[in-house]
Amino acid sequence: METYLDDIRRIESGATFPQVMKLIKKAGVSQSRFAKLAGLSISTLAERKKKGRFNPVESERVLRLEKVFQLAVAVFDKNSRAARDWLTAPNSEFGNIAPFEMLKTDIGTEAVVMMLHRIDQGMF
């Protein structure tokens, strides 16, 4: 099990391009949508492909998306498709915005995480 210190080390060392591509595939989103969710331009994504690694700020955004996706998979009984469907579908609780779109900010991420915990506890 990873700790917060492990996460901090991952952020500081920078996510690798192959790690990010693996997450994009698992999350079932296009590279352009992932870039938008992570606050990156397509040209930045292409540059990181050349360099092989993301900077710490970008890596923290990537880790945020990864952690929420992992939580959603766990909440939906290890069903990646159900997690993807929930994360990408407009949600009335978020003003008909897809949960993935909420992950652009810390506050939005907190709202999505709280909703996932409510679902997990049978409170939704």
Chimera marker file (.cmm) of the C-alpha trace (Angstrom):
<marker_set name="trace">
<marker id="1" x="0.000" y="0.000" z="0.000" r="1" g="1" b="0" radius="0.5"/>
<marker id="2" x="1.337" y="3.388" z="-0.967" r="1" g="1" b="0" radius="0.5"/>
<marker id="3" x="1.690" y="6.084" z="1.640" r="1" g="1" b="0" radius="0.5"/>
<marker id="4" x="1.521" y="9.845" z="1.295" r="1" g="1" b="0" radius="0.5"/>
<marker id="5" x="5.320" y="9.879" z="1.375" r="1" g="1" b="0" radius="0.5"/>
<marker id="6" x="5.384" y="7.513" z="-1.607" r="1" g="1" b="0" radius="0.5"/>
<marker id="7" x="2.998" y="9.844" z="-3.435" r="1" g="1" b="0" radius="0.5"/>
<marker id="8" x="5.171" y="12.860" z="-2.643" r="1" g="1" b="0" radius="0.5"/>
<marker id="9" x="8.254" y="11.046" z="-3.967" r="1" g="1" b="0" radius="0.5"/>
<marker id="10" x="6.372" y="10.102" z="-7.146" r="1" g="1" b="0" radius="0.5"/>
<marker id="11" x="5.325" y="13.707" z="-7.637" r="1" g="1" b="0" radius="0.5"/>
<marker id="12" x="8.788" y="15.098" z="-6.999" r="1" g="1" b="0" radius="0.5"/>
<marker id="13" x="10.476" y="12.623" z="-9.334" r="1" g="1" b="0" radius="0.5"/>
<marker id="14" x="7.832" y="13.206" z="-12.007" r="1" g="1" b="0" radius="0.5"/>
<marker id="15" x="5.383" y="10.798" z="-13.577" r="1" g="1" b="0" radius="0.5"/>
<marker id="16" x="6.806" y="8.992" z="-16.577" r="1" g="1" b="0" radius="0.5"/>
<marker id="17" x="5.117" y="9.179" z="-19.946" r="1" g="1" b="0" radius="0.5"/>
<marker id="18" x="4.463" y="5.401" z="-20.014" r="1" g="1" b="0" radius="0.5"/>
<marker id="19" x="2.778" y="5.622" z="-16.576" r="1" g="1" b="0" radius="0.5"/>
<marker id="20" x="0.518" y="8.368" z="-17.851" r="1" g="1" b="0" radius="0.5"/>
<marker id="21" x="-0.322" y="6.451" z="-21.016" r="1" g="1" b="0" radius="0.5"/>
<marker id="22" x="-1.258" y="3.434" z="-18.892" r="1" g="1" b="0" radius="0.5"/>
<marker id="23" x="-3.616" y="5.617" z="-16.839" r="1" g="1" b="0" radius="0.5"/>
<marker id="24" x="-5.156" y="7.118" z="-19.992" r="1" g="1" b="0" radius="0.5"/>
<marker id="25" x="-5.855" y="3.617" z="-21.270" r="1" g="1" b="0" radius="0.5"/>
<marker id="26" x="-7.327" y="2.438" z="-17.945" r="1" g="1" b="0" radius="0.5"/>
<marker id="27" x="-9.487" y="5.550" z="-17.628" r="1" g="1" b="0" radius="0.5"/>
<marker id="28" x="-10.770" y="5.058" z="-21.165" r="1" g="1" b="0" radius="0.5"/>
<marker id="29" x="-10.372" y="8.668" z="-22.229" r="1" g="1" b="0" radius="0.5"/>
<marker id="30" x="-8.606" y="10.138" z="-25.225" r="1" g="1" b="0" radius="0.5"/>
<marker id="31" x="-5.207" y="11.760" z="-24.874" r="1" g="1" b="0" radius="0.5"/>
<marker id="32" x="-6.717" y="15.140" z="-25.647" r="1" g="1" b="0" radius="0.5"/>
<marker id="33" x="-9.424" y="14.760" z="-22.991" r="1" g="1" b="0" radius="0.5"/>
<marker id="34" x="-6.891" y="13.535" z="-20.452" r="1" g="1" b="0" radius="0.5"/>
<marker id="35" x="-4.651" y="16.497" z="-21.215" r="1" g="1" b="0" radius="0.5"/>
<marker id="36" x="-7.576" y="18.858" z="-20.643" r="1" g="1" b="0" radius="0.5"/>
<marker id="37" x="-8.492" y="17.132" z="-17.366" r="1" g="1" b="0" radius="0.5"/>
<marker id="38" x="-4.887" y="17.391" z="-16.179" r="1" g="1" b="0" radius="0.5"/>
<marker id="39" x="-4.654" y="21.046" z="-17.193" r="1" g="1" b="0" radius="0.5"/>
<marker id="40" x="-2.212" y="20.335" z="-20.015" r="1" g="1" b="0" radius="0.5"/>
<marker id="41" x="-2.196" y="21.298" z="-23.654" r="1" g="1" b="0" radius="0.5"/>
<marker id="42" x="-1.783" y="18.691" z="-26.372" r="1" g="1" b="0" radius="0.5"/>
<marker id="43" x="1.582" y="20.252" z="-27.241" r="1" g="1" b="0" radius="0.5"/>
<marker id="44" x="2.702" y="19.851" z="-23.605" r="1" g="1" b="0" radius="0.5"/>
<marker id="45" x="1.664" y="16.199" z="-23.724" r="1" g="1" b="0" radius="0.5"/>
<marker id="46" x="3.705" y="15.758" z="-26.913" r="1" g="1" b="0" radius="0.5"/>
<marker id="47" x="6.687" y="17.490" z="-25.284" r="1" g="1" b="0" radius="0.5"/>
<marker id="48" x="6.451" y="15.211" z="-22.252" r="1" g="1" b="0" radius="0.5"/>
<marker id="49" x="6.445" y="12.227" z="-24.593" r="1" g="1" b="0" radius="0.5"/>
<marker id="50" x="9.800" y="13.423" z="-25.957" r="1" g="1" b="0" radius="0.5"/>
<marker id="51" x="11.226" y="14.169" z="-22.500" r="1" g="1" b="0" radius="0.5"/>
<marker id="52" x="9.765" y="10.990" z="-21.014" r="1" g="1" b="0" radius="0.5"/>
<marker id="53" x="8.710" y="12.610" z="-17.745" r="1" g="1" b="0" radius="0.5"/>
<marker id="54" x="6.259" y="15.180" z="-16.382" r="1" g="1" b="0" radius="0.5"/>
<marker id="55" x="7.256" y="17.984" z="-14.042" r="1" g="1" b="0" radius="0.5"/>
<marker id="56" x="6.112" y="17.890" z="-10.390" r="1" g="1" b="0" radius="0.5"/>
<marker id="57" x="3.117" y="20.208" z="-10.867" r="1" g="1" b="0" radius="0.5"/>
<marker id="58" x="1.859" y="18.137" z="-13.792" r="1" g="1" b="0" radius="0.5"/>
<marker id="59" x="2.630" y="14.915" z="-11.935" r="1" g="1" b="0" radius="0.5"/>
<marker id="60" x="0.482" y="16.006" z="-9.009" r="1" g="1" b="0" radius="0.5"/>
<marker id="61" x="-2.447" y="16.611" z="-11.379" r="1" g="1" b="0" radius="0.5"/>
<marker id="62" x="-1.918" y="13.191" z="-12.937" r="1" g="1" b="0" radius="0.5"/>
<marker id="63" x="-1.775" y="11.554" z="-9.506" r="1" g="1" b="0" radius="0.5"/>
<marker id="64" x="-5.045" y="13.259" z="-8.542" r="1" g="1" b="0" radius="0.5"/>
<marker id="65" x="-6.774" y="11.735" z="-11.578" r="1" g="1" b="0" radius="0.5"/>
<marker id="66" x="-5.213" y="8.341" z="-10.892" r="1" g="1" b="0" radius="0.5"/>
<marker id="67" x="-6.248" y="8.289" z="-7.222" r="1" g="1" b="0" radius="0.5"/>
<marker id="68" x="-9.852" y="9.218" z="-7.974" r="1" g="1" b="0" radius="0.5"/>
<marker id="69" x="-10.051" y="6.645" z="-10.763" r="1" g="1" b="0" radius="0.5"/>
<marker id="70" x="-8.695" y="3.967" z="-8.390" r="1" g="1" b="0" radius="0.5"/>
<marker id="71" x="-11.249" y="4.961" z="-5.753" r="1" g="1" b="0" radius="0.5"/>
<marker id="72" x="-14.084" y="4.815" z="-8.295" r="1" g="1" b="0" radius="0.5"/>
<marker id="73" x="-12.982" y="1.343" z="-9.420" r="1" g="1" b="0" radius="0.5"/>
<marker id="74" x="-12.948" y="0.181" z="-5.790" r="1" g="1" b="0" radius="0.5"/>
<marker id="75" x="-16.381" y="1.688" z="-5.095" r="1" g="1" b="0" radius="0.5"/>
<marker id="76" x="-17.838" y="0.018" z="-8.185" r="1" g="1" b="0" radius="0.5"/>
<marker id="77" x="-16.604" y="-3.432" z="-7.101" r="1" g="1" b="0" radius="0.5"/>
<marker id="78" x="-13.421" y="-3.402" z="-9.184" r="1" g="1" b="0" radius="0.5"/>
<marker id="79" x="-15.456" y="-2.771" z="-12.330" r="1" g="1" b="0" radius="0.5"/>
<marker id="80" x="-13.353" y="-0.370" z="-14.426" r="1" g="1" b="0" radius="0.5"/>
<marker id="81" x="-16.100" y="0.087" z="-17.000" r="1" g="1" b="0" radius="0.5"/>
<marker id="82" x="-18.667" y="1.074" z="-14.358" r="1" g="1" b="0" radius="0.5"/>
<marker id="83" x="-16.136" y="3.484" z="-12.822" r="1" g="1" b="0" radius="0.5"/>
<marker id="84" x="-15.395" y="5.036" z="-16.245" r="1" g="1" b="0" radius="0.5"/>
<marker id="85" x="-19.097" y="5.310" z="-17.033" r="1" g="1" b="0" radius="0.5"/>
<marker id="86" x="-19.813" y="7.060" z="-13.735" r="1" g="1" b="0" radius="0.5"/>
<marker id="87" x="-16.824" y="9.398" z="-14.025" r="1" g="1" b="0" radius="0.5"/>
<marker id="88" x="-17.629" y="10.443" z="-17.598" r="1" g="1" b="0" radius="0.5"/>
<marker id="89" x="-21.428" y="10.793" z="-17.397" r="1" g="1" b="0" radius="0.5"/>
<marker id="90" x="-23.030" y="14.129" z="-16.531" r="1" g="1" b="0" radius="0.5"/>
<marker id="91" x="-24.114" y="14.067" z="-12.894" r="1" g="1" b="0" radius="0.5"/>
<marker id="92" x="-27.033" y="16.120" z="-11.581" r="1" g="1" b="0" radius="0.5"/>
<marker id="93" x="-25.271" y="16.415" z="-8.198" r="1" g="1" b="0" radius="0.5"/>
<marker id="94" x="-22.562" y="18.420" z="-9.979" r="1" g="1" b="0" radius="0.5"/>
<marker id="95" x="-24.863" y="20.581" z="-12.111" r="1" g="1" b="0" radius="0.5"/>
<marker id="96" x="-24.841" y="18.032" z="-14.955" r="1" g="1" b="0" radius="0.5"/>
<marker id="97" x="-21.056" y="18.126" z="-15.147" r="1" g="1" b="0" radius="0.5"/>
<marker id="98" x="-19.219" y="14.795" z="-15.397" r="1" g="1" b="0" radius="0.5"/>
<marker id="99" x="-17.237" y="13.914" z="-12.259" r="1" g="1" b="0" radius="0.5"/>
<marker id="100" x="-14.032" y="13.709" z="-14.316" r="1" g="1" b="0" radius="0.5"/>
<marker id="101" x="-14.516" y="17.374" z="-15.246" r="1" g="1" b="0" radius="0.5"/>
<marker id="102" x="-14.745" y="18.256" z="-11.546" r="1" g="1" b="0" radius="0.5"/>
<marker id="103" x="-11.203" y="16.956" z="-10.971" r="1" g="1" b="0" radius="0.5"/>
<marker id="104" x="-9.612" y="20.083" z="-12.404" r="1" g="1" b="0" radius="0.5"/>
<marker id="105" x="-9.666" y="21.718" z="-8.967" r="1" g="1" b="0" radius="0.5"/>
<marker id="106" x="-9.026" y="20.596" z="-5.401" r="1" g="1" b="0" radius="0.5"/>
<marker id="107" x="-12.556" y="21.581" z="-4.367" r="1" g="1" b="0" radius="0.5"/>
<marker id="108" x="-14.093" y="19.665" z="-7.271" r="1" g="1" b="0" radius="0.5"/>
<marker id="109" x="-11.936" y="16.655" z="-6.473" r="1" g="1" b="0" radius="0.5"/>
<marker id="110" x="-13.047" y="16.777" z="-2.852" r="1" g="1" b="0" radius="0.5"/>
<marker id="111" x="-16.703" y="16.819" z="-3.959" r="1" g="1" b="0" radius="0.5"/>
<marker id="112" x="-16.191" y="13.792" z="-6.219" r="1" g="1" b="0" radius="0.5"/>
<marker id="113" x="-14.330" y="11.868" z="-3.505" r="1" g="1" b="0" radius="0.5"/>
<marker id="114" x="-17.063" y="12.637" z="-0.985" r="1" g="1" b="0" radius="0.5"/>
<marker id="115" x="-19.724" y="11.461" z="-3.456" r="1" g="1" b="0" radius="0.5"/>
<marker id="116" x="-17.809" y="8.222" z="-4.080" r="1" g="1" b="0" radius="0.5"/>
<marker id="117" x="-17.605" y="7.612" z="-0.340" r="1" g="1" b="0" radius="0.5"/>
<marker id="118" x="-21.358" y="8.230" z="-0.044" r="1" g="1" b="0" radius="0.5"/>
<marker id="119" x="-22.011" y="5.738" z="-2.852" r="1" g="1" b="0" radius="0.5"/>
<marker id="120" x="-19.720" y="3.233" z="-1.153" r="1" g="1" b="0" radius="0.5"/>
<marker id="121" x="-21.630" y="3.660" z="2.124" r="1" g="1" b="0" radius="0.5"/>
<marker id="122" x="-24.971" y="3.249" z="0.357" r="1" g="1" b="0" radius="0.5"/>
<marker id="123" x="-25.929" y="6.850" z="1.065" r="1" g="1" b="0" radius="0.5"/>
<marker id="124" x="-26.742" y="7.807" z="-2.527" r="1" g="1" b="0" radius="0.5"/>
<link id1="1" id2="2" r="1" g="1" b="0" radius="0.2"/>
<link id1="2" id2="3" r="1" g="1" b="0" radius="0.2"/>
<link id1="3" id2="4" r="1" g="1" b="0" radius="0.2"/>
<link id1="4" id2="5" r="1" g="1" b="0" radius="0.2"/>
<link id1="5" id2="6" r="1" g="1" b="0" radius="0.2"/>
<link id1="6" id2="7" r="1" g="1" b="0" radius="0.2"/>
<link id1="7" id2="8" r="1" g="1" b="0" radius="0.2"/>
<link id1="8" id2="9" r="1" g="1" b="0" radius="0.2"/>
<link id1="9" id2="10" r="1" g="1" b="0" radius="0.2"/>
<link id1="10" id2="11" r="1" g="1" b="0" radius="0.2"/>
<link id1="11" id2="12" r="1" g="1" b="0" radius="0.2"/>
<link id1="12" id2="13" r="1" g="1" b="0" radius="0.2"/>
<link id1="13" id2="14" r="1" g="1" b="0" radius="0.2"/>
<link id1="14" id2="15" r="1" g="1" b="0" radius="0.2"/>
<link id1="15" id2="16" r="1" g="1" b="0" radius="0.2"/>
<link id1="16" id2="17" r="1" g="1" b="0" radius="0.2"/>
<link id1="17" id2="18" r="1" g="1" b="0" radius="0.2"/>
<link id1="18" id2="19" r="1" g="1" b="0" radius="0.2"/>
<link id1="19" id2="20" r="1" g="1" b="0" radius="0.2"/>
<link id1="20" id2="21" r="1" g="1" b="0" radius="0.2"/>
<link id1="21" id2="22" r="1" g="1" b="0" radius="0.2"/>
<link id1="22" id2="23" r="1" g="1" b="0" radius="0.2"/>
<link id1="23" id2="24" r="1" g="1" b="0" radius="0.2"/>
<link id1="24" id2="25" r="1" g="1" b="0" radius="0.2"/>
<link id1="25" id2="26" r="1" g="1" b="0" radius="0.2"/>
<link id1="26" id2="27" r="1" g="1" b="0" radius="0.2"/>
<link id1="27" id2="28" r="1" g="1" b="0" radius="0.2"/>
<link id1="28" id2="29" r="1" g="1" b="0" radius="0.2"/>
<link id1="29" id2="30" r="1" g="1" b="0" radius="0.2"/>
<link id1="30" id2="31" r="1" g="1" b="0" radius="0.2"/>
<link id1="31" id2="32" r="1" g="1" b="0" radius="0.2"/>
<link id1="32" id2="33" r="1" g="1" b="0" radius="0.2"/>
<link id1="33" id2="34" r="1" g="1" b="0" radius="0.2"/>
<link id1="34" id2="35" r="1" g="1" b="0" radius="0.2"/>
<link id1="35" id2="36" r="1" g="1" b="0" radius="0.2"/>
<link id1="36" id2="37" r="1" g="1" b="0" radius="0.2"/>
<link id1="37" id2="38" r="1" g="1" b="0" radius="0.2"/>
<link id1="38" id2="39" r="1" g="1" b="0" radius="0.2"/>
<link id1="39" id2="40" r="1" g="1" b="0" radius="0.2"/>
<link id1="40" id2="41" r="1" g="1" b="0" radius="0.2"/>
<link id1="41" id2="42" r="1" g="1" b="0" radius="0.2"/>
<link id1="42" id2="43" r="1" g="1" b="0" radius="0.2"/>
<link id1="43" id2="44" r="1" g="1" b="0" radius="0.2"/>
<link id1="44" id2="45" r="1" g="1" b="0" radius="0.2"/>
<link id1="45" id2="46" r="1" g="1" b="0" radius="0.2"/>
<link id1="46" id2="47" r="1" g="1" b="0" radius="0.2"/>
<link id1="47" id2="48" r="1" g="1" b="0" radius="0.2"/>
<link id1="48" id2="49" r="1" g="1" b="0" radius="0.2"/>
<link id1="49" id2="50" r="1" g="1" b="0" radius="0.2"/>
<link id1="50" id2="51" r="1" g="1" b="0" radius="0.2"/>
<link id1="51" id2="52" r="1" g="1" b="0" radius="0.2"/>
<link id1="52" id2="53" r="1" g="1" b="0" radius="0.2"/>
<link id1="53" id2="54" r="1" g="1" b="0" radius="0.2"/>
<link id1="54" id2="55" r="1" g="1" b="0" radius="0.2"/>
<link id1="55" id2="56" r="1" g="1" b="0" radius="0.2"/>
<link id1="56" id2="57" r="1" g="1" b="0" radius="0.2"/>
<link id1="57" id2="58" r="1" g="1" b="0" radius="0.2"/>
<link id1="58" id2="59" r="1" g="1" b="0" radius="0.2"/>
<link id1="59" id2="60" r="1" g="1" b="0" radius="0.2"/>
<link id1="60" id2="61" r="1" g="1" b="0" radius="0.2"/>
<link id1="61" id2="62" r="1" g="1" b="0" radius="0.2"/>
<link id1="62" id2="63" r="1" g="1" b="0" radius="0.2"/>
<link id1="63" id2="64" r="1" g="1" b="0" radius="0.2"/>
<link id1="64" id2="65" r="1" g="1" b="0" radius="0.2"/>
<link id1="65" id2="66" r="1" g="1" b="0" radius="0.2"/>
<link id1="66" id2="67" r="1" g="1" b="0" radius="0.2"/>
<link id1="67" id2="68" r="1" g="1" b="0" radius="0.2"/>
<link id1="68" id2="69" r="1" g="1" b="0" radius="0.2"/>
<link id1="69" id2="70" r="1" g="1" b="0" radius="0.2"/>
<link id1="70" id2="71" r="1" g="1" b="0" radius="0.2"/>
<link id1="71" id2="72" r="1" g="1" b="0" radius="0.2"/>
<link id1="72" id2="73" r="1" g="1" b="0" radius="0.2"/>
<link id1="73" id2="74" r="1" g="1" b="0" radius="0.2"/>
<link id1="74" id2="75" r="1" g="1" b="0" radius="0.2"/>
<link id1="75" id2="76" r="1" g="1" b="0" radius="0.2"/>
<link id1="76" id2="77" r="1" g="1" b="0" radius="0.2"/>
<link id1="77" id2="78" r="1" g="1" b="0" radius="0.2"/>
<link id1="78" id2="79" r="1" g="1" b="0" radius="0.2"/>
<link id1="79" id2="80" r="1" g="1" b="0" radius="0.2"/>
<link id1="80" id2="81" r="1" g="1" b="0" radius="0.2"/>
<link id1="81" id2="82" r="1" g="1" b="0" radius="0.2"/>
<link id1="82" id2="83" r="1" g="1" b="0" radius="0.2"/>
<link id1="83" id2="84" r="1" g="1" b="0" radius="0.2"/>
<link id1="84" id2="85" r="1" g="1" b="0" radius="0.2"/>
<link id1="85" id2="86" r="1" g="1" b="0" radius="0.2"/>
<link id1="86" id2="87" r="1" g="1" b="0" radius="0.2"/>
<link id1="87" id2="88" r="1" g="1" b="0" radius="0.2"/>
<link id1="88" id2="89" r="1" g="1" b="0" radius="0.2"/>
<link id1="89" id2="90" r="1" g="1" b="0" radius="0.2"/>
<link id1="90" id2="91" r="1" g="1" b="0" radius="0.2"/>
<link id1="91" id2="92" r="1" g="1" b="0" radius="0.2"/>
<link id1="92" id2="93" r="1" g="1" b="0" radius="0.2"/>
<link id1="93" id2="94" r="1" g="1" b="0" radius="0.2"/>
<link id1="94" id2="95" r="1" g="1" b="0" radius="0.2"/>
<link id1="95" id2="96" r="1" g="1" b="0" radius="0.2"/>
<link id1="96" id2="97" r="1" g="1" b="0" radius="0.2"/>
<link id1="97" id2="98" r="1" g="1" b="0" radius="0.2"/>
<link id1="98" id2="99" r="1" g="1" b="0" radius="0.2"/>
<link id1="99" id2="100" r="1" g="1" b="0" radius="0.2"/>
<link id1="100" id2="101" r="1" g="1" b="0" radius="0.2"/>
<link id1="101" id2="102" r="1" g="1" b="0" radius="0.2"/>
<link id1="102" id2="103" r="1" g="1" b="0" radius="0.2"/>
<link id1="103" id2="104" r="1" g="1" b="0" radius="0.2"/>
<link id1="104" id2="105" r="1" g="1" b="0" radius="0.2"/>
<link id1="105" id2="106" r="1" g="1" b="0" radius="0.2"/>
<link id1="106" id2="107" r="1" g="1" b="0" radius="0.2"/>
<link id1="107" id2="108" r="1" g="1" b="0" radius="0.2"/>
<link id1="108" id2="109" r="1" g="1" b="0" radius="0.2"/>
<link id1="109" id2="110" r="1" g="1" b="0" radius="0.2"/>
<link id1="110" id2="111" r="1" g="1" b="0" radius="0.2"/>
<link id1="111" id2="112" r="1" g="1" b="0" radius="0.2"/>
<link id1="112" id2="113" r="1" g="1" b="0" radius="0.2"/>
<link id1="113" id2="114" r="1" g="1" b="0" radius="0.2"/>
<link id1="114" id2="115" r="1" g="1" b="0" radius="0.2"/>
<link id1="115" id2="116" r="1" g="1" b="0" radius="0.2"/>
<link id1="116" id2="117" r="1" g="1" b="0" radius="0.2"/>
<link id1="117" id2="118" r="1" g="1" b="0" radius="0.2"/>
<link id1="118" id2="119" r="1" g="1" b="0" radius="0.2"/>
<link id1="119" id2="120" r="1" g="1" b="0" radius="0.2"/>
<link id1="120" id2="121" r="1" g="1" b="0" radius="0.2"/>
<link id1="121" id2="122" r="1" g="1" b="0" radius="0.2"/>
<link id1="122" id2="123" r="1" g="1" b="0" radius="0.2"/>
<link id1="123" id2="124" r="1" g="1" b="0" radius="0.2"/>
</marker_set>
